[in-house]
Amino acid sequence: MRRFCWCWVLTAALLVHLTAALVCAQEEGTDLFEEAKKLSYSQSKQDRDLAIAKYLKAIEIFEKTKNHEGVYRAANDLGALYGEAGNLLKAEEMFQKAWEALKQAKGLESEKEVKLLHNLGLLLTNLARYKEAEEKLARALTLAREIEDVSLERSALISTASLLYETFEYEKAVDFYRKARDLAKKGSSDEARILIQLGMVYISIGEYHMAEESLLNAMGICRRLDNDFCNRAVFTNLACLHESVGRIGRAMDYFKLALELARKTGSEEATDLYNLARLHEHQSLRMAEFPEKSREHSGIALDHFMRSLRIYEQLGDTVHAELTKKLLGYHYLNQCGMDPEKCQLDQAEQFVKEAGFPDGLAALCLVTRDYKGAIAQYEQALGPNLKANDSDGIFTCCTGLGVAYEKLGDYARAAEYYRQAVDHLEKLRFSLTTAERQGFFDYWVAGYWRTEPYEGLARVLMKSGSKQDALKASEFTKARLFSEVLSRKSESGSFNIPQDVLAADTTLNEKLARLRKKWDKAHRVGNKHLLEEVEPRIRAAEKDLFDHIAALRRQYPQFAQTKYPQPMDLQGMALTDHEWVLSFDVTDSGTLLYLTKGTALVHAVLEPISRKELQELVARYRKPLEITHSGEAFTKLESFDVGASRKLADLLLGDVLQFIPKGAPLIIVPDDCLAVAPFETLLLADGAVIDVDKSALSFPQNLPRVKGGEFLADRNPIGYSQSVTALHIMRSLAAQAHPNGKMLTIVDHLEPDMLEEGKRLKEMLPYQVDLCEGLPDLNWLRTPEGCLLGYRHITFLTHAVGKIPEQPDSELCRQETPTEPYIRVSRADRNAGNCRMPLTMSEVMGLKMNANIVSLMSCESGLGSRLPGEGVMSLGRAFQYSGARAVLASLWSTEMKSTTCFVMNFFRLLQEGNTKLEAMRLARNAVRDAGYQHPWFWASYILIGSVD
C-alpha cells in the first residue's frame, strides 16, 4: 500500500512538472508569436526576416504542445507575411498548415474559417489560380453573411473585387467595390482604401474622370484622418493616373508628395525616387529641343536613380537594384547621344555591365559604333525575350537589330527587323482598349521611342529605292489617335453604323483584350493550366474579331479605316488630281520629304538633317517671332532671322519647289518641330532685308518690315493636315447639315478690347452671330442650350495658353494651373469676379460639334506638346477631335486689330464663294495692305484640317 502511494505521489509530481513545462512552452510560443507580430509591421527587411524566424519557432512549439489554436494563428499570420514578401509557395504551405490546425481545433469556428478562406483566396489570386480563388472567396463571403459579420463580409467583397480586377472583369469589380463601400463606415480608413482600389479599376478601363473622383474622395478622407500612409497611397495612385494619360508634370508632382510622406513616416522611399527618376528621364528626352530644361531634368533623374539604387542595395533587393542600374546605364548612353561632348561612356559601361542585360550591352556597342557586336548581343537577347513573351524586350531587340543593320548598310536585313518590331507593336496596340492606346507611341523603352521602327523602316525603304512603300511607312504612325477618335463620331451618326454593329465591335475588342491580359498574367506566373484554358479562347476571339473587321471593311469602309487603320496606297486616298501635298517625316538621323500630286508620288528624298539639327534651326527661327510683351516688340520684329528663313526654305523646299506650279494650292503635312514652323514666312530667294520707314509716324507703318524677298505664302496658298491619311478620313466623313448656318462667338467680356472686337464681328460678318459674353460655366457647352452641333462656324475671342507657364496662372478661378494647353473663358455672371475658367485641351476633345471652321482668335492656340506618333497636341488639334472640319490657330502671340482684320476678311471671302485656302491668301494680303507688313502680323494664323 505504501509502495502504491509512493508511486502515486511520484506520478502526480511528474504530471505537475510536465504541466508546468507545457505551460512554460505555451508561454514561450505565445511570446514568440507576439514578438513576431510586432516585427511583421516593420518596413525593415531585417525585422521581417526576424519575424519569420520567430513565427516558425512559435509554430514548432505550438505543434509540440498540440496547441492547434496557436498553430492556426501563427501559420495564418506567417502565410500573410510570406505573401507580402512575394514568397507565394511558402505562403500557401503556411495557409494549408493553418487550415489543418483549424480542423483539429475543438469546434470549427466560422469566424476563423472565414479569415483563413479569405487569405487563401488572396493567395490563389496572386498565383493566378483563379477558379480556386473564386471558390474560397465565395465560401468566405457566404459564411460571413451567415454569421452576420459586416467586417468580414466587407473584406470578402474587397478581395473578390480584387480577383475580378485581376481577371479583367472590371465592371463586376466596380460593383463589388461599391457593395464593400456601402458596408464601410463613412469617412473611415476602410472607405478610403476601397476608394483607392476603385480608382485603380477606373484607370484600367479608361474612366479617368471617375478614377480621379474616387482618388480625390479618398484623399479627403485620409486628410481628415491625418493618415499619412493612406495619403501616400492616394498620391501614388494619382501619379499613376496622370502618367497613364500623359500628364507627366502632374504625375511628378504627386510622386513628390508621396516621397515626402515616405520620409515623414520613415517608410521605404526607393520606389518613389525610382518613379520620379523615370519621369525626369522621360522629360529630359522629350525636351531635347530645349537643352537647358533637358539638362535640368537629366540631373534630377541621375540624382534620384543613384539614391534609389543605394536604398535597394541596403535592403538587399537585387531585382530592383539591377533594374535601376540598367536605367542608369541608359541614362549615360542617352547623354552621349544628346551631348557627345559631355559623354561619360565609362559610367555607362560600368552600370550596363553590372546590370548584365544583353540589350544594354548592345546599346553600348551601338554608341561605340561596334555594330556587329550590337547585333550579336541583341540576337543573344531576342530568343529568351520571345520565349518569355517580354514585350519590351522583343521591341528593343528587333528595333536595335534594325538600327545596327541600317548602320552597316544592310537595308534588307534592317527592313526585316524593323518590320518585326512594327508588327509586334501593332499586335500589342491592337490588344489594348481605346483609352489605353492614348500615349502608346509616347513611350520610351531601353533607348528607343515606339515610333523608331516605323521611322527606321521608312528610312531604309527610301534608301533602297522603295519610295512608295516608304511613304506608307511614314504615314502609318501619323495622327493614329486622331483617326481612332474620329471613329467615335459614329455615335452621332457620322458613319451611319447600326447600333448593334457598334455594340458588337466594342464587345469583341474588350473580350480579346481581357483574354490577352489573362494570358500575359498566366505566362508571367507560370500557370500552365490557365494558359491551356485561355489560348484556344484567344484564337477563337481573334477569328471572331478579324471576321468582324473584314465585314466592316466591306460594308462600312470609312468607319473601318478610322477604327482599324492600315497603311494606305496613294491610289486609295481622297486627293484631287491637281492637289499638291508636301509631307515630312522627321527622324533622328534624317528627314524624309514626299511630294505628291493627286494620287501620284512626284518626288521623294531623304535629307541628311537630323531631328536635333532641325529642332535647333526651327527654335532659332521662331525666337524673334515669340514676343511676350509690348516692350520687346520693336526689337524682336527688327531681328527677324532672314538667314534662318532661307536655310529652312533650302532644306525643306529646295528639292521640291521646282515641281509645284505657282499659285497651286499646297497642303503641308508637317512632323515633329515642323508643326510650329511658319512655312508661309519662308523666304524663297536671297536679297530680303529688314527695313524701318523712319519717316512714318503712325502705327503700324512705323514698324519694321521685311523687304525685297518672296515668301512661300506669296507663291502658293497653304493649308495644313496631320497626315495624308487624316485628310482622306476627314473628306470621307459625311458632313452633317447646319440647320441654322449661324456663327457662335465666345468672347472674354472682361477684356474691353476683346469685347469691342467681338461686337464688331457681330455687326460686320456676313453671318448671323450669336455673341456670348462669357459662359455660365464650362458644362454649358454640353447642354442643349449651349449645343455646338448646330453652328456652322465657332469663334473664340479669348486668351489661350499653348505653352504651359512655369508659375501658377493667377487669372484662373481655380488654384491649380492645367498641365496642358487651355483657353481662358470668362464667367457670364458679372458678380463672379475677374477670374477665368480654363477650358483645357482634354475638355475640348470631349465636346461635340459639327463646325466647318473653328477660329481660335487667341495667342499660341496652335502650340502644344509634341507626342511621338501624333505630332504637336494643341488646342487646334483638339477642336478637330471634337468634330471641327478645319481650325484657324495661331503659332505665336497676336495683335488684336490685325487679327480682327484677318478674320473678318477671311469669313467675308468665304461667303463670297472663295475656297478656304484662297480666302486665307487674300485675307493675309488685306492685313498687309492695311500696313501690317511684317510676317509676325499676317502669318500668325494657319488653317489646319480639311481645306476643301
Buried (B, 14 or more C-beta within 10 A) or exposed (E): EEEEEEEEEEEEEEEEEEEEEBEEBBEBBBEBBEBBBEBBEEEEBEBBEBBBEBBBBBBBBBBEBEBBBBBBBBBBBBBBBBBEBEBBEBBBBBBBBBBBBBEEBEEEBBEBBBBBBBBBBBBBBBBBBBEBBBBBBBBBBEBBBEEEBEEBBBBBBBBBBBBBBBBBBBEBBBBBBEBBBEBBEEEEBBBBBBBBBBBBBBBBBBBBEBBBBBBEBBBBBBBEBEBBEBBBBBBBBBBBBBBBBBBBBBBBBBBBBBBBBBEEBEBBBBBBBBBBBBBBBBBBBBBBBEBEBBBBBBEBBBBBBBBBBBBBBEBEBEEBBBBBBBBBBBBBBBBBBBBEEEBEBEBBBBBBBBBEBBBBBBBBBBBBEBBEBBBBBBBBBBEEBBEEEBBBBBBBBBBBBBBBBBBBEBBEBBBBBBBBBBEBBEEBBBBBBBBBBBBBBBBBBBBBBBBBBBBBBBBBBBBBEBBEBBBBBBBBBBBBBBBBBBBBBBEEEBBEBEEEBBEBBEEBBBBBBBBBBBBBBBBEEEBEEBBEBBEEBBEEBBEBBEEBBEEBBEEBEBBBBBBBBEBBEBEEBBBEEEBBBBBBBBBBBBBBBBBBBBBEBBBBBBBEBBBBEBBBBBBBBBEBBBBEEEEEBBEBBBBBBBEBBBBBBBBBBBBBBEEBEEEBBBBBBBBBBBBBBBBBBBBBEEEBEBBEEEEEEEEBBBBBBBEEBEBBBBBBBBBBBBBBBBBBBBBBBEEBEBEEEBBBBBBBBBBEEBBEBBBEBBEEBEBEBBBBBBBBBBEBBBEEEBBBBBBBBBBBBBBBBBEBEEEEBEBBBEEEBBBBBBBBBBBBEEEBEEBBBBBBBBBBBEBBBBBBBBBBBBBBBBBBBBBBBBBBBBBBBBBBBBBBBBBBBBBBBBBBBBBBBBBBBBBBBBEEEBBBBBBBBBBBBBBBEBBBBBBBBBBBBBBBBBBB
